[in-house]
Amino acid sequence: MTALPNFWLIIPAAGVGTRMGASLPKQYLTVATQTILEHTADCFLTLPNLLGAVIATSAQDSYWPTLALAQHPKVIHSLGGKERADTVFLALKTLQNHGALADDWVLVHDAARPNLAADDLHTLLREVSQSNAAGGILAYRAKDTLKRQQINSDTVASIEQTLDRSIIWHALTPQMFRLGTLLDCLERALQQGLTITDESSAIEAAGLSVRLIEGRSDNYKITYPEDLAIFQQHLKLRFDC
């Protein structure tokens, strides 16, 4: 089997997660003695191919320094920006300051996406590094019938169109690109004032090809209280086994 490539990791953790309705940012909620952020980082920290991990937090974050994770030898701290794209851009600059090269692979993963399967991560690393695309992302095919909402003046949602779900994918993370490519594309997108919802959208805006690597649909992002309950159940099943 082909060896996995070396890579750097960025975890943007500067958000506050208002939709969770918690008293602290959702990445610091504790599940089974660890914060969500620590569970997320654990998906990567044991891999020998990991060169280093930048975890980016807000300047007002008082929780980060209290974590044992902050003292991990492979973890580098950086401050986040106003939006996710700004945070990732600053993290890429931080990686450069720590010796990362333009051709190095960088993975960006959501701080509140702790249920990443090792097989999916290995598949992403292997397939993207062997492809001719600018990079790739984990994603899964749409399962449900999808509706486009009609835009109108009232507050009642109505259907404008049923979409062809056979060509629709749900974007996940990690997303994997060469450092120099991602840095250049993010900088260009930010200068143009484009809306960048994930790293892939910056690459797409530059007209470059991004691979879709099919992954598991249970690589969910904890956003609402019900997502937290699902993760708690997953951990319970894992420990019971």
Salt bridges, closest charged atoms under 4 A:
ASP110 OD1 - ARG84 NH1 2.66
ASP110 OD2 - ARG113 NH2 2.88
GLU127 OE1 - ARG211 NH2 3.05
GLU160 OE1 - ARG148 NE 3.78
GLU199 OE2 - ARG84 NE 2.85
GLU214 OE1 - ARG141 NE 3.46
ASP218 OD2 - ARG216 NH2 2.53
ASP240 OD2 - LYS236 NZ 3.13
